[in-house]
Amino acid sequence: MSQTVIGVFESGSTAQQAIDQLTAKGITRDNIDVSSQSSTGDATSHSSDDSIGGFFRNLFDSDDEANTYSQVARRGTVITVHAQSPQLAENARDILDQCGAVDVNERAQYYQQNSGQQNNLAAGTQTGQTSGAIPIIEENLQVGKRVVETGGARLRSRIIERPVEEHLRLREEHVHVERTAVNRPATEADLRNFQEGEIEITEHAEVPVVSKEARVVGEVTLGKEVQERDETVRDTVRRTDVEVEQLRGDDVNRRTSTDNDTNRQS
């Protein structure tokens, strides 16, 4: 099954080098088509129904993709390779890339931007503007610092209770009465005590006495230390890049003549 590989080159010399490389890799010259459109004039002068546009519309299902390739192809040399196998198509694509085939999407975007700048210059000529300026804007990276909360610590105290016990040895006194039978003659001392009276003995006992003493046994201190670290901030900044294109005299005259014709028709 034949496969088509297309490469667009800015110049005919680079396109010829690609053709030489293709034939050297076994692709016959009959399967290589070359079309140079750069000599036919400005790409904007072609209608949407020209041959190159019709070729790409038949090749691609998307009109946008066909228009993109047509716009780039009109400004360069197009090499079309009819490969007879997927392997030859892969080899042809690699050769075209190595020989300098342009990125079609990137080049089409460049042409659109360049066309917009030329339209702006033409509009300035129609209104009689003799000078113009494009501001060059450049972004500068400004890096500052702000303080954010990253964490912390909090101390909270509470009272807890735990049971304790101590062992004591306590002394108690007990009074006891002992009666003894005696049978002897009374003496003078006994006779002196022979009268009414009383004897009293008091009992004593030890009991526990409890008191509490508060003592400081430790401290928990809350503080912070400051550390510094270096950090590199990376970002991108934008700047206006102005490309200067020198215009030939005939290009300026042709554009001015076209603008005058447009004004007369208006």
C-alpha positions as CSV (number, residue, x, y, z in Angstrom):
1,M,0.0,0.0,0.0
2,S,1.4,3.3,-1.1
3,Q,2.0,6.0,1.5
4,T,2.6,9.7,0.9
5,V,5.3,11.7,2.7
6,I,5.5,15.5,2.2
7,G,8.3,17.8,3.1
8,V,8.5,21.6,2.6
9,F,11.9,23.3,2.1
10,E,12.7,27.0,2.1
11,S,15.2,26.7,-0.8
12,G,15.6,24.6,-3.9
13,S,19.2,23.7,-2.9
14,T,18.2,22.0,0.4
15,A,15.3,20.3,-1.5
16,Q,17.8,18.9,-4.0
17,Q,20.0,17.5,-1.2
18,A,16.9,15.8,0.2
19,I,16.2,14.3,-3.2
20,D,19.7,13.0,-3.5
21,Q,19.5,11.4,0.0
22,L,16.1,9.8,-0.9
23,T,17.4,8.2,-4.1
24,A,20.5,7.0,-2.3
25,K,18.2,5.1,0.2
26,G,16.5,3.2,-2.6
27,I,13.5,5.5,-3.4
28,T,13.3,5.8,-7.2
29,R,13.1,9.3,-8.8
30,D,9.7,8.4,-10.4
31,N,8.2,8.2,-6.9
32,I,9.4,11.7,-6.0
33,D,7.5,14.8,-7.0
34,V,9.0,18.3,-6.7
35,S,6.9,21.5,-6.8
36,S,8.4,25.0,-6.3
37,Q,5.8,27.7,-5.7
38,S,8.0,30.6,-4.4
39,S,8.6,32.0,-7.8
40,T,4.9,32.6,-8.5
41,G,4.6,35.6,-6.3
42,D,3.2,36.4,-2.9
43,A,1.2,33.7,-1.2
44,T,-1.7,36.0,-0.6
45,S,-2.3,36.3,-4.3
46,H,-3.4,32.7,-4.6
47,S,-7.1,31.9,-4.5
48,S,-8.4,29.1,-2.3
49,D,-9.1,27.0,-5.4
50,D,-5.6,26.9,-6.8
51,S,-3.8,23.7,-7.6
52,I,-1.6,23.6,-4.5
53,G,-4.7,24.2,-2.3
54,G,-6.7,21.5,-4.1
55,F,-3.8,19.1,-3.7
56,F,-3.7,19.4,0.1
57,R,-7.5,19.4,0.4
58,N,-7.5,16.1,-1.4
59,L,-4.8,14.8,0.9
60,F,-6.2,15.9,4.3
61,D,-9.6,15.5,5.7
62,S,-9.3,18.8,7.7
63,D,-9.7,22.1,5.9
64,D,-7.6,23.8,8.6
65,E,-4.7,21.4,8.1
66,A,-5.0,21.7,4.3
67,N,-4.9,25.5,4.5
68,T,-1.9,25.4,6.8
69,Y,0.1,23.2,4.5
70,S,-1.0,25.3,1.4
71,Q,0.1,28.6,3.0
72,V,3.6,27.2,3.8
73,A,3.9,25.3,0.5
74,R,3.3,28.4,-1.6
75,R,6.4,30.0,-0.1
76,G,8.8,27.1,-0.7
77,T,9.7,23.9,-2.4
78,V,7.5,20.9,-1.8
79,I,8.8,17.3,-2.1
80,T,6.2,14.6,-2.3
81,V,7.4,11.0,-1.8
82,H,5.2,8.1,-2.8
83,A,6.5,5.3,-0.6
84,Q,5.6,1.7,-1.5
85,S,5.9,0.4,2.0
86,P,5.7,1.7,5.6
87,Q,9.4,1.2,6.1
88,L,10.2,3.3,3.0
89,A,7.8,6.0,4.3
90,E,9.5,6.0,7.6
91,N,12.9,6.3,6.0
92,A,11.7,9.1,3.7
93,R,10.3,11.1,6.7
94,D,13.6,10.8,8.6
95,I,15.6,11.9,5.5
96,L,13.3,15.0,5.0
97,D,13.7,16.0,8.6
98,Q,17.4,15.6,8.6
99,C,17.8,17.6,5.4
100,G,15.9,20.6,6.9
101,A,12.2,20.3,6.2
102,V,10.4,23.1,8.0
103,D,7.9,22.7,10.8
104,V,4.7,23.5,8.9
105,N,2.6,24.5,11.9
106,E,5.4,26.7,13.3
107,R,6.1,28.3,10.0
108,A,2.4,29.0,9.3
109,Q,2.1,30.8,12.6
110,Y,5.1,32.9,11.8
111,Y,3.6,33.9,8.4
112,Q,0.3,34.8,10.1
113,Q,2.1,37.1,12.6
114,N,4.2,38.7,9.9
115,S,1.1,39.2,7.7
116,G,-0.6,41.0,10.6
117,Q,2.4,43.4,11.0
118,Q,2.4,44.2,7.3
119,N,-1.3,44.9,7.5
120,N,-0.8,47.3,10.3
121,L,2.0,49.1,8.4
122,A,-0.3,49.3,5.3
123,A,-3.1,50.8,7.4
124,G,-0.7,53.5,8.7
125,T,0.2,54.4,5.0
126,Q,-3.4,54.8,4.1
127,T,-4.0,57.3,6.9
128,G,-1.0,59.3,6.0
129,Q,1.1,58.1,8.9
130,T,4.8,58.7,8.3
131,S,6.3,57.1,11.4
132,G,5.4,54.5,14.0
133,A,6.6,52.8,17.1
134,I,6.2,49.4,18.7
135,P,6.6,49.6,22.5
136,I,9.1,47.2,23.9
137,I,7.7,45.8,27.1
138,E,9.8,43.8,29.5
139,E,8.7,42.1,32.7
140,N,11.0,42.2,35.7
141,L,10.9,39.6,38.4
142,Q,10.1,41.2,41.8
143,V,10.7,38.9,44.8
144,G,9.6,39.8,48.3
145,K,8.9,38.2,51.6
146,R,5.9,37.7,53.8
147,V,5.4,35.9,57.1
148,V,3.1,32.9,57.2
149,E,2.2,30.6,60.1
150,T,3.8,27.2,59.7
151,G,3.1,25.6,63.1
152,G,3.7,26.1,66.8
153,A,3.4,24.5,70.3
154,R,1.1,25.1,73.2
155,L,1.7,24.3,76.9
156,R,-1.4,23.4,79.0
157,S,-1.2,22.3,82.7
158,R,-3.7,20.2,84.6
159,I,-4.0,18.7,88.0
160,I,-3.9,14.9,88.4
161,E,-4.3,12.9,91.6
162,R,-2.6,9.6,92.5
163,P,-3.0,7.5,95.7
164,V,-0.1,7.3,98.1
165,E,0.5,5.5,101.4
166,E,2.9,5.5,104.3
167,H,3.4,3.0,107.2
168,L,3.7,4.3,110.8
169,R,4.2,2.5,114.2
170,L,1.8,4.0,116.7
171,R,1.9,3.5,120.6
172,E,-1.2,3.1,122.7
173,E,-1.6,3.1,126.6
174,H,-4.1,0.9,128.3
175,V,-4.9,1.0,132.1
176,H,-5.5,-2.3,133.8
177,V,-6.7,-3.0,137.4
178,E,-5.2,-5.8,139.4
179,R,-6.7,-6.9,142.7
180,T,-4.5,-9.0,145.1
181,A,-5.7,-10.7,148.3
182,V,-3.6,-9.8,151.4
183,N,-3.8,-10.9,155.0
184,R,-1.4,-9.1,157.3
185,P,-1.6,-6.7,160.3
186,A,-2.1,-3.0,159.4
187,T,0.9,-0.8,159.8
188,E,1.0,2.9,160.7
189,A,1.3,3.8,157.0
190,D,-1.8,1.7,156.3
191,L,-3.6,3.5,159.1
192,R,-2.7,6.9,157.7
193,N,-4.2,5.9,154.3
194,F,-7.2,4.5,155.9
195,Q,-9.5,7.3,154.6
196,E,-11.5,8.1,151.5
197,G,-9.6,9.0,148.3
198,E,-9.2,8.3,144.6
199,I,-6.3,7.5,142.2
200,E,-6.6,8.4,138.5
201,I,-4.4,7.2,135.6
202,T,-4.9,8.6,132.1
203,E,-4.4,6.5,129.0
204,H,-2.6,8.0,126.0
205,A,-2.3,6.8,122.3
206,E,-0.5,8.0,119.2
207,V,-2.6,8.9,116.1
208,P,-1.4,9.8,112.5
209,V,-0.9,13.5,111.7
210,V,-1.1,14.2,107.9
211,S,0.2,17.4,106.2
212,K,1.2,18.2,102.6
213,E,4.1,20.1,101.3
214,A,4.3,21.4,97.7
215,R,7.7,21.3,96.1
216,V,8.8,22.3,92.6
217,V,10.3,19.2,90.9
218,G,10.7,20.5,87.3
219,E,10.0,23.1,84.7
220,V,8.7,23.0,81.1
221,T,9.8,26.0,79.1
222,L,8.2,27.2,75.9
223,G,10.4,29.2,73.5
224,K,11.5,29.4,69.9
225,E,14.7,29.8,67.9
226,V,15.2,31.5,64.5
227,Q,16.9,29.9,61.6
228,E,17.7,31.3,58.2
229,R,17.9,29.4,54.9
230,D,18.6,30.3,51.3
231,E,16.0,29.6,48.6
232,T,16.2,30.2,44.9
233,V,13.1,31.6,43.2
234,R,12.7,30.6,39.6
235,D,10.1,32.0,37.2
236,T,9.8,33.3,33.6
237,V,9.5,36.9,32.5
238,R,8.4,38.1,29.1
239,R,9.9,40.8,26.8
240,T,8.8,42.2,23.5
241,D,11.2,41.2,20.7
242,V,11.0,43.3,17.6
243,E,12.3,42.0,14.3
244,V,13.4,44.5,11.8
245,E,12.8,43.6,8.1
246,Q,14.3,45.8,5.4
247,L,11.9,46.6,2.6
248,R,13.0,46.9,-1.0
249,G,12.0,50.0,-3.0
250,D,9.8,48.1,-5.4
251,D,7.9,46.4,-2.5
252,V,7.2,49.8,-0.9
253,N,6.0,51.2,-4.3
254,R,3.9,48.2,-5.0
255,R,2.2,48.4,-1.6
256,T,1.7,52.2,-1.9
257,S,0.2,51.7,-5.4
258,T,-2.2,49.1,-4.1
259,D,-3.2,51.3,-1.2
260,N,-3.9,54.2,-3.7
261,D,-6.0,52.0,-5.9
262,T,-8.0,50.9,-2.9
263,N,-8.6,54.5,-1.8
264,R,-9.8,55.5,-5.3
265,Q,-12.2,52.5,-5.5
266,S,-13.6,53.6,-2.1
